[in-house]
Amino acid sequence: MIFIDLETFRKHKLNDIAAGHFETPLGEVTQVTELILNHPHSQSKVFSSAILDDICAKVGEVAWAQVSPKPQPNTSTETQYESQRPWLFIATYMYPAGGHTKVMEDYIKLANGRRCIVLLTNIANGDPVVHRDQLYVEEVKHLGAQADISITGNLTEKLRWLQTKIVELNPAKTFLFNHYYDSVAVAASVVAPSGTAYFLHHADYKFSLGVQSKHLNHIDFHAAGLCLCRDKLKVPNQVYWPLSATDMGVRAEDSFYKNGRLTTATSGAYHKFTSPYPYKYVELIPHIIRTTDGFHVHIGELTAEVMAEIEQHLASNGVPRERFIYVPVVKSVWQAMSDYGVDVYMPSFPTGGNKASIEAMGSGTPMLSHLGMGPFRFILGGDFAMYPEAVRWKHPDELFDGLRQLNHVDVLKAHRLKARANYDAHYAEHFTRALINDVNLEHEGLHSIHIDTVDPVDAQDFIFNEHYNP
């Protein structure tokens, strides 16, 4: 990796900004961010840069100061009261399997009829293309929100577009769901009404722009991220809004073995399964099915190549193809537990998916969680979100033992109650509804939650780290 003196880098970029040149600072901040993100040693590490965030803020401030004449905020009679001003959601892009997209949907549902607007910067980074965004924007509109995408233009033009939108809309709250590298979203947010803009730390297992932005309230979604950002990163203006999910009811006590055999399920975008790791999800699928003599449901899009690989592993292990159920997209993991008769939910691994796990627990579905190695042990793995009595596995032999342990109706019934109790205690929707509407709760207390954020390293972790990140 090339050496970059970030303080010198800042001085050069501030000179560019003072000269009225914004494209280079925005672009080079994104490039430095990507350089960090693409380095193997940065994977699964949560860190930040006050310098890069400061450059973004300075771009936004100076760029807006040069706008003349300035657009005027909407202060008509019907929007002069806070309760009548819209909520604004800013993201880089959206996609069906994205946890941040599901959280945005939850917040829109909690707006209680208030007008909601979604703006996408559409900063190209090899991510889903514009037409995919446009398709998913239609889903957001079904929730009653308006949406717009910055389709054309360079970074400076996108910045002007977004800042103009923010000022004209005069939102009561602005929620930033920017992806790691989106310098435009962070820069534009400086024009949001003071104290009303929130950085949602959804990119919570990698380096990200916006973490140290002083003009933004910093939202952490789970206790592990809360403690890490508070105790290690010392982020300013921190607030805790626990992840939640709309309560769609708990499964009936007699709902197990709906398919006549134990049915397991896993969900998540495929990148959650593809990090370098000794245990491969696609290779374990037939052994999961053979252990339970049941069905396995995969929720989330898979490529044709991956499907072919899964089918090859099924065939070579003598597992009938119909025992593997592929469901590319669902509107709700919670509802999918019932729709597909899922008896045991297995969070994605090695990278976990907390939002999906919370929905599964809320539905009363027993959990079988992976305790990861190395960087996958803490935030990236997501096991901290499980209920204490959840069955856990490290080695595949423990996975198969866990499946055999859970494959009894009385055991499933007991775990049904424990999973739901964990949802009620920590992730119920009423917590987020209250917090997002500025109601102070004891649950929000930043100083009453303590998790050791130093990952313990044992011999297995050392071997893992040296093999995969030499």
SULKA-V945653 format. One line per field, one symbol per residue. psi: psi as a letter, one per 20 degrees, with the letter a starting at -180 (. if undefined). A space follows every 50 residues. Layout:
psi: ???
This chain:
psi: pqpoohgggggghhggghjjohggggghggggghgghiphiipkporroh ghhhggggggghghhippqqqqqokrhijiqgiiqrpppprgrqqhjphh ghgggghghjiliqpppppphlopkjrprghgghghhhhhhhijqqqqpn hrqahghhgggghgggghhlqhqpookqrgjnhgggghiiiqppjjppoo mhmjjrqqqihjohiqpopqirhghghghghgilqqlpqonqqrqpojqq qqhkjqkhjirpprqqrqqhhiijqpqhppghhhghhgghgikbqpppoq pqrhggghgghghggijkpphiioopogpqhphghhhghjlphppoqqqi prnhghhggghhikpqqoqporqcijhdghhjhhirqhjqpqqgqhhhgh hhghhilphhgggghghhghhhghhhjqhhghggghkkppqhhiohiipp pojoppoahgggggghghm.
